Amino acid sequence: MISIDLTGKVAVVTGGIQGLGKATASMLRRAGARVAVNYFDDATGMGRQRAEAAAMEWGDAALVMAADVRRRQDMKEFFGAIEQRFGRVDFLVNNAAILRDRSIKKLTDDEWDAVVDTNLSAVFKVTQTALPFLQDGGRIINLASISGVLGFFGQANYASSKAGVIAFTKVLSRELASRRILVNAVAPGVVLTEMGASIPTADRDQMLTQIPMKRFGEPEEIASVILYLCSDLSSYVTGQTLHVNGGWHG
């Protein structure tokens, strides 16, 4: 019998209190890993409520902390807290991302900057901050997107940021190979999260016609691939983008 046991390992999942991030952190926790997740504490208080619920669910084996992935100082404090609490980092899952969809004709500088800063520049900042804490032989998994490959209408900012994540993953896999750190990206199709639900119904219906499996993905189906990439089963996989999209190729 083959099983994945991550007991003794520590996984960091950015934006890990909702959607795909929450599903990933929960799955890694069920596999035995201790988890550290950050969240964005906005004015609505919703982030804090979700964080409290996640902390109760995962118990003492988790660190849940308000920290903005776009701010270098926040990330330094976040990883410092992880070091103090757990003493190590084995897996980094760069999951945090936002959407600000609009056609290029109408896209504002602020909408471009917000998406690129969160979805791409923050991946660089988080990863660079994490490297001194990441164990040799560890894993980095970056969340890309089918949009970064196909380029959907109205997603110039989002598609560009996710294409950048794919390129960043390739470069980082080369630079960290000497430390035996494996770096891969996962590119989901449309997943049934809050972000997926924000896509207009007409657009989602049109997307379904292009998916051979005739359905959208579940968060746990993407999390399962991330679990594989964190396991010893993926020991010779690096620099790759794994497409998890039900067969959707354009």
DOVO-603386 format. One record per residue (C-alpha): residue in one letter; z, y, x; residue number from 1. Coordinates in pm, 1 decimal. Layout:
BEGIN
> a, Z, Y, X, NUM
...
***
This chain:
BEGIN
> m, 0.0, 0.0, 0.0, 1
> i, -96.1, 343.7, 133.1, 2
> s, 131.5, 632.6, 44.3, 3
> i, 165.7, 993.3, 159.3, 4
> d, 516.8, 1076.8, 272.2, 5
> l, 575.7, 1431.4, 398.7, 6
> t, 953.0, 1398.1, 432.0, 7
> g, 1082.3, 1628.2, 705.4, 8
> k, 776.7, 1852.9, 692.5, 9
> v, 767.1, 2216.9, 580.9, 10
> a, 477.0, 2361.5, 382.1, 11
> v, 407.6, 2730.6, 328.2, 12
> v, 196.2, 2818.0, 22.6, 13
> t, 107.2, 3181.6, -30.7, 14
> g, 104.3, 3294.0, -391.3, 15
> g, 276.4, 2969.2, -477.8, 16
> i, 455.2, 3055.4, -802.9, 17
> q, 164.0, 3022.1, -1043.8, 18
> g, -171.2, 2855.7, -1096.5, 19
> l, -323.2, 2655.9, -815.1, 20
> g, -55.7, 2768.2, -569.3, 21
> k, 223.3, 2641.1, -792.4, 22
> a, 44.0, 2308.4, -847.7, 23
> t, -2.4, 2270.6, -471.1, 24
> a, 356.3, 2357.4, -381.2, 25
> s, 485.9, 2120.6, -650.5, 26
> m, 267.2, 1834.9, -528.6, 27
> l, 367.9, 1881.8, -165.8, 28
> r, 730.9, 1896.2, -275.0, 29
> r, 690.2, 1566.5, -467.5, 30
> a, 548.1, 1414.1, -149.1, 31
> g, 873.9, 1501.3, 26.4, 32
> a, 792.3, 1829.3, 199.6, 33
> r, 1017.9, 2129.9, 183.3, 34
> v, 824.1, 2430.2, 57.3, 35
> a, 823.9, 2803.7, 116.2, 36
> v, 629.8, 3029.7, -116.5, 37
> n, 593.5, 3403.3, -144.4, 38
> y, 516.3, 3610.4, -450.0, 39
> f, 412.4, 3966.5, -529.7, 40
> d, 697.3, 4147.2, -702.1, 41
> d, 509.2, 4388.2, -929.5, 42
> a, 643.1, 4641.3, -1176.4, 43
> t, 614.9, 4406.2, -1473.6, 44
> g, 883.1, 4173.4, -1339.3, 45
> m, 665.1, 3872.0, -1423.2, 46
> g, 649.2, 3765.5, -1059.2, 47
> r, 1026.6, 3762.4, -1032.9, 48
> q, 1059.4, 3554.8, -1350.4, 49
> r, 810.9, 3297.6, -1225.1, 50
> a, 982.2, 3291.6, -887.2, 51
> e, 1319.2, 3220.0, -1043.9, 52
> a, 1169.9, 2936.0, -1250.7, 53
> a, 1002.4, 2786.2, -943.2, 54
> a, 1322.0, 2811.0, -738.5, 55
> m, 1515.2, 2627.1, -1010.0, 56
> e, 1248.3, 2355.9, -1028.4, 57
> w, 1234.1, 2289.6, -653.8, 58
> g, 1601.6, 2338.4, -573.9, 59
> d, 1749.3, 2369.1, -224.5, 60
> a, 1435.5, 2223.4, -63.5, 61
> a, 1247.5, 2546.3, -134.4, 62
> l, 1242.7, 2907.5, -19.9, 63
> v, 1096.1, 3150.0, -274.2, 64
> m, 1066.4, 3506.2, -147.9, 65
> a, 904.7, 3835.0, -250.3, 66
> a, 653.2, 3928.3, 20.1, 67
> d, 309.7, 4090.7, 10.2, 68
> v, 45.0, 3896.4, 204.7, 69
> r, -135.3, 4224.2, 275.2, 70
> r, 161.8, 4367.3, 465.0, 71
> r, 217.0, 4243.8, 819.3, 72
> q, 586.2, 4336.8, 816.2, 73
> d, 643.1, 4144.3, 493.5, 74
> m, 487.0, 3836.4, 651.8, 75
> k, 698.2, 3870.7, 965.6, 76
> e, 1009.6, 3880.4, 748.1, 77
> f, 883.8, 3589.3, 537.5, 78
> f, 821.0, 3360.1, 834.5, 79
> g, 1143.8, 3472.4, 996.8, 80
> a, 1328.0, 3361.0, 683.0, 81
> i, 1143.0, 3027.1, 689.7, 82
> e, 1240.8, 2976.3, 1054.1, 83
> q, 1602.6, 3051.6, 974.5, 84
> r, 1606.4, 2825.4, 667.4, 85
> f, 1394.6, 2529.0, 779.1, 86
> g, 1338.8, 2571.3, 1152.4, 87
> r, 969.1, 2481.3, 1146.7, 88
> v, 633.1, 2512.5, 972.3, 89
> d, 395.6, 2216.0, 950.5, 90
> f, 145.0, 2322.1, 684.9, 91
> l, 6.1, 2660.8, 587.8, 92
> v, -189.5, 2689.5, 263.1, 93
> n, -356.5, 3030.1, 228.9, 94
> n, -386.5, 3041.2, -148.2, 95
> a, -309.4, 3398.0, -262.4, 96
> a, -612.3, 3568.4, -417.6, 97
> i, -715.8, 3815.0, -687.5, 98
> l, -1023.3, 3894.6, -898.0, 99
> r, -1169.2, 4238.2, -972.3, 100
> d, -1509.8, 4147.0, -1117.2, 101
> r, -1772.9, 4414.7, -1167.0, 102
> s, -2144.6, 4450.7, -1095.8, 103
> i, -2234.6, 4615.5, -766.4, 104
> k, -2365.8, 4917.7, -956.4, 105
> k, -2021.7, 4978.2, -1107.3, 106
> l, -1795.4, 4834.7, -834.2, 107
> t, -1553.8, 5092.9, -694.2, 108
> d, -1423.3, 5124.2, -339.7, 109
> d, -1073.5, 5045.1, -464.3, 110
> e, -1192.5, 4725.6, -637.6, 111
> w, -1379.3, 4614.4, -327.2, 112
> d, -1088.8, 4692.4, -95.2, 113
> a, -825.6, 4527.1, -316.6, 114
> v, -1011.8, 4195.2, -327.0, 115
> v, -1120.6, 4185.8, 37.0, 116
> d, -774.9, 4293.3, 158.0, 117
> t, -598.9, 4023.7, -45.6, 118
> n, -847.7, 3737.8, -23.6, 119
> l, -973.9, 3772.4, 334.4, 120
> s, -788.5, 4023.4, 550.2, 121
> a, -454.3, 3882.5, 434.6, 122
> v, -563.5, 3530.8, 533.5, 123
> f, -607.9, 3661.7, 887.0, 124
> k, -274.3, 3845.1, 883.9, 125
> v, -78.7, 3554.5, 737.4, 126
> t, -235.5, 3301.6, 972.5, 127
> q, -185.5, 3509.2, 1283.7, 128
> t, 177.7, 3573.6, 1188.9, 129
> a, 232.3, 3202.0, 1119.0, 130
> l, 86.0, 3065.6, 1444.1, 131
> p, 398.9, 3097.9, 1661.0, 132
> f, 594.1, 2903.4, 1396.5, 133
> l, 331.4, 2636.8, 1323.4, 134
> q, 395.8, 2301.6, 1487.7, 135
> d, 131.8, 2153.4, 1716.8, 136
> g, -51.4, 1891.2, 1513.8, 137
> g, -2.4, 2094.8, 1197.9, 138
> r, -248.0, 2189.9, 927.2, 139
> i, -399.9, 2507.1, 786.5, 140
> i, -579.5, 2488.7, 452.5, 141
> n, -760.9, 2798.0, 329.5, 142
> l, -864.0, 2833.4, -33.6, 143
> a, -1230.1, 2930.8, -57.8, 144
> s, -1438.6, 2911.6, -377.0, 145
> i, -1769.3, 2795.5, -513.6, 146
> s, -1837.6, 3166.5, -563.3, 147
> g, -1841.7, 3210.6, -186.4, 148
> v, -2131.3, 2963.6, -169.8, 149
> l, -2331.8, 3036.5, -485.2, 150
> g, -2250.0, 3406.2, -532.5, 151
> f, -2187.2, 3469.9, -901.7, 152
> f, -2301.6, 3781.8, -1085.4, 153
> g, -2035.5, 4051.4, -1078.4, 154
> q, -1842.5, 3896.3, -789.1, 155
> a, -1978.5, 4073.8, -482.3, 156
> n, -1626.2, 4146.0, -360.9, 157
> y, -1479.8, 3804.2, -447.7, 158
> a, -1778.9, 3602.3, -323.3, 159
> s, -1791.0, 3799.0, 2.2, 160
> s, -1419.9, 3745.6, 62.6, 161
> k, -1443.2, 3371.3, -0.2, 162
> a, -1754.8, 3332.6, 216.1, 163
> g, -1553.8, 3509.0, 485.8, 164
> v, -1273.6, 3255.5, 442.2, 165
> i, -1522.1, 2973.3, 506.8, 166
> a, -1643.3, 3140.3, 828.1, 167
> f, -1286.2, 3216.7, 936.2, 168
> t, -1197.1, 2850.0, 885.6, 169
> k, -1477.1, 2734.2, 1115.7, 170
> v, -1376.9, 2971.8, 1394.4, 171
> l, -1006.1, 2895.3, 1364.3, 172
> s, -1066.9, 2519.4, 1377.7, 173
> r, -1227.6, 2563.7, 1718.6, 174
> e, -958.9, 2794.7, 1852.2, 175
> l, -668.6, 2572.4, 1743.8, 176
> a, -814.9, 2233.8, 1835.7, 177
> s, -629.6, 2239.3, 2169.1, 178
> r, -302.4, 2241.4, 1972.4, 179
> r, -426.6, 1959.9, 1747.9, 180
> i, -397.1, 2190.9, 1447.0, 181
> l, -654.5, 2094.5, 1186.7, 182
> v, -806.8, 2381.4, 988.5, 183
> n, -1006.3, 2323.7, 672.1, 184
> a, -1107.0, 2504.7, 355.7, 185
> v, -1110.5, 2382.8, -2.3, 186
> a, -1369.9, 2539.1, -231.6, 187
> p, -1284.2, 2474.8, -597.0, 188
> g, -1518.3, 2529.0, -886.6, 189
> v, -1369.5, 2684.9, -1197.3, 190
> v, -1013.6, 2558.5, -1240.6, 191
> l, -803.4, 2582.6, -1556.3, 192
> t, -555.7, 2840.7, -1429.0, 193
> e, -482.0, 3195.0, -1544.8, 194
> m, -753.7, 3318.5, -1310.3, 195
> g, -1003.1, 3068.1, -1452.2, 196
> a, -907.0, 3164.8, -1806.1, 197
> s, -985.8, 3529.5, -1727.6, 198
> i, -1358.8, 3448.3, -1705.8, 199
> p, -1530.0, 3557.9, -2029.9, 200
> t, -1590.1, 3272.3, -2273.8, 201
> a, -1968.0, 3314.6, -2273.8, 202
> d, -1978.1, 3291.8, -1895.2, 203
> r, -1757.1, 2982.0, -1892.7, 204
> d, -1976.6, 2813.0, -2152.0, 205
> q, -2282.5, 2881.8, -1938.3, 206
> m, -2104.5, 2746.2, -1629.0, 207
> l, -2021.5, 2421.0, -1807.0, 208
> t, -2389.4, 2348.1, -1854.6, 209
> q, -2426.4, 2334.2, -1472.9, 210
> i, -2138.9, 2094.7, -1407.8, 211
> p, -2243.2, 1725.8, -1416.8, 212
> m, -1890.0, 1619.2, -1516.4, 213
> k, -1905.2, 1863.3, -1812.8, 214
> r, -1553.9, 1997.4, -1763.6, 215
> f, -1356.8, 2236.1, -1547.9, 216
> g, -1104.5, 2123.1, -1289.6, 217
> e, -731.2, 2084.9, -1333.5, 218
> p, -499.1, 2250.2, -1077.7, 219
> e, -355.0, 1912.0, -978.7, 220
> e, -703.0, 1785.7, -889.1, 221
> i, -739.6, 2061.2, -630.3, 222
> a, -380.4, 2014.8, -512.2, 223
> s, -452.9, 1645.5, -450.6, 224
> v, -724.6, 1736.2, -201.1, 225
> i, -487.2, 1974.6, -25.7, 226
> l, -228.5, 1695.7, -11.0, 227
> y, -488.8, 1472.1, 155.6, 228
> l, -562.7, 1742.5, 413.3, 229
> c, -190.6, 1768.3, 491.0, 230
> s, -161.4, 1392.9, 540.6, 231
> d, -236.2, 1165.3, 835.7, 232
> l, -534.7, 1034.2, 639.2, 233
> s, -726.9, 1349.9, 740.4, 234
> s, -655.4, 1321.7, 1113.8, 235
> y, -1021.6, 1365.6, 1217.3, 236
> v, -1119.0, 1631.8, 962.6, 237
> t, -1134.8, 1990.7, 1082.9, 238
> g, -1360.9, 2292.3, 1041.9, 239
> q, -1482.6, 2161.5, 707.8, 240
> t, -1513.1, 2305.6, 358.7, 241
> l, -1438.1, 2045.6, 93.1, 242
> h, -1611.7, 2127.1, -234.1, 243
> v, -1413.0, 2017.3, -538.2, 244
> n, -1623.6, 2123.9, -833.8, 245
> g, -1727.0, 1829.2, -1050.8, 246
> g, -2070.6, 1810.5, -888.6, 247
> w, -2170.8, 2172.5, -944.5, 248
> h, -2428.5, 2266.7, -680.7, 249
> g, -2605.2, 2564.3, -831.8, 250
***
